[in-house]
Amino acid sequence: MKIITRRKYLDRIIELNGTPDIKIITGIRRSGKSKLMQAYIEYLKTQSENINIIFVDFMDLAYEEIKEYHALHSYVEEN
């Protein structure tokens, strides 16, 4: 599958880095929101060696047991 780089969107998220507002990525199903988030995570990793990020893709069956906030909290605390 070919991945389309959305540099404009990534640059916009990077520009907002460090602002106090909550950022929300929205879009139709299968439009690349997760891939955009993964690209942003890779960018953040290049900026700092000691960065603590947990990415949970709820479409991945590996995370199927995390269906409610208690399970999510436990997962974050463990990782």
PyMOL commands that set and color helices and strands:
alter all, ss='L'
color gray80, all
select helices_A, chain A and resi 7-15+33-47+61-63+69-78
alter helices_A, ss='H'
color red, helices_A
deselect
rebuild
show_as cartoon
